[in-house]
Amino acid sequence: MRELMNEDGWELHGPLEGRTIGRVVESRADALPVGAIVFHRQAWRTHSIVTADGANVLPDFEGVPLSAHLSILGGTGLSAWVGLTRVARLQADETIFISAAAGGVGTAAGRIARLLGAGRIIGSTGSAAKAAHLTEHVGFDAAFDYHDGPIADRLREAAPDGLHVYLDNVGGEHLEAAIDVMRDYGRIAWCGAVAQYNTPLDPPPAPRNLYDVVGRSLRLEGFLVRNNLDARPELYDFLVPHLRSGAVVPDETIVDGFDRVVEAFLGVLTGANTGKMIVRIGD
Ligand SMILES: NC(=O)c1ccc[n+]([C@@H]2O[C@H](COP(=O)([O-])OP(=O)(O)OC[C@H]3O[C@@H](n4cnc5c(N)ncnc54)[C@H](OP(=O)(O)O)[C@@H]3O)[C@@H](O)[C@H]2O)c1
């Protein structure tokens, strides 16, 4: 969303789009009956007019909180799933590093990696409190505050035998550090680059060690979740039983009130959230 603002993606003074869940209050479409709970992309509005093509009735997974469809079962969790399974092809017992680990994609990736049998899961985040949250509540084996000295040094301490996989949500120095610490034939799934969204005219330098990708036979592959929407049934099959049993809890920061939507959005760019940032404007 932040990137679209750099790229003339949105009309000035128009309401912004985004992912949302709502209840149908009035309908002329048989596919969207009144009362149905739907997912659509016309957020930053209290009420939206959608077409039957532009909204999906959400599956009713009894025992799973609705908000999960915006977090670990939504595009956020799907990004983590695709990055780990399709792009990085994480294997049991492997060591994985996840950046922006306390955010929406990061927490989902940590939980999914654990369920996939990862050996050691390491995360970076913006404060000591969030790092402690990751190890105490999300199932990470180690986590560090990326303000705390060179990232490559923190990573080497946390992964003395090197990394098999890196899920990159940050870019810049994080990516350079991960390349430094990757094992031969390691795989990097590049999901995002939050370190550069606010400074589009002055992005951090590309990793200076990029050529190590050749020397150590690494694979660095970017991906977009929207090109992998066919993976959603896999994600549902994999996660819904764990959500129902309570073994997995969606990680979310809930902000109440439509008038706080801008504050919530800006908060994602400064680390105000743990897990997916969600604005709640109704019950
Ligand atoms: N490829 C795709 O299709 C796809 C789909 C969804 C999301 N994404 C990308 O995935 C990443 C995570 O998205 P999300 O929606 O789950 O957001 P998020 O992780 O919930 O929020 C972003 C987090 O990034 C951290 N951050 C902010 N500025 C930073 C900086 N300069 N350096 C390091 N960390 C910083 C903040 O936490 P700290 O306190 O830890 O700093 C913040 O909580 C983003 O880069 C996003 O663009 C890609």
The ligand as a Gaussian input file, in Angstrom:
#p B3LYP/6-31G(d) Opt

LIG

0 1
 N        5.467000     -10.206000      -1.960000
 C        4.201000     -10.080000      -1.591000
 O        3.265000     -10.450000      -2.317000
 C        3.891000      -9.466000      -0.248000
 C        2.644000      -9.632000       0.353000
 C        2.421000      -9.088000       1.628000
 C        3.433000      -8.372000       2.246000
 N        4.618000      -8.218000       1.619000
 C        5.727000      -7.521000       2.268000
 O        6.036000      -8.229000       3.436000
 C        6.556000      -7.338000       4.417000
 C        5.765000      -7.476000       5.698000
 O        4.433000      -7.027000       5.432000
 P        3.335000      -6.980000       6.576000
 O        2.098000      -6.514000       5.926000
 O        3.326000      -8.270000       7.313000
 O        3.833000      -5.818000       7.503000
 P        4.274000      -5.934000       8.989000
 O        5.439000      -6.873000       9.033000
 O        3.088000      -6.242000       9.832000
 O        4.729000      -4.452000       9.319000
 C        5.948000      -3.998000       8.906000
 C        6.976000      -4.173000      10.035000
 O        8.233000      -3.856000       9.469000
 C        9.064000      -3.368000      10.480000
 N        9.823000      -2.238000       9.914000
 C        9.354000      -1.008000       9.588000
 N       10.367000      -0.254000       9.090000
 C       11.486000      -1.039000       9.120000
 C       12.844000      -0.843000       8.741000
 N       13.262000       0.331000       8.234000
 N       13.709000      -1.867000       8.903000
 C       13.307000      -3.049000       9.422000
 N       12.032000      -3.298000       9.804000
 C       11.138000      -2.302000       9.649000
 C        8.187000      -2.913000      11.654000
 O        8.449000      -3.741000      12.783000
 P        9.792000      -3.588000      13.685000
 O        9.355000      -3.138000      15.027000
 O       10.312000      -4.982000      13.698000
 O       10.703000      -2.603000      13.012000
 C        6.768000      -3.207000      11.182000
 O        5.947000      -3.788000      12.180000
 C        6.488000      -5.953000       3.796000
 O        7.745000      -5.653000       3.231000
 C        5.439000      -6.110000       2.719000
 O        5.596000      -5.194000       1.678000
 C        4.867000      -8.745000       0.392000

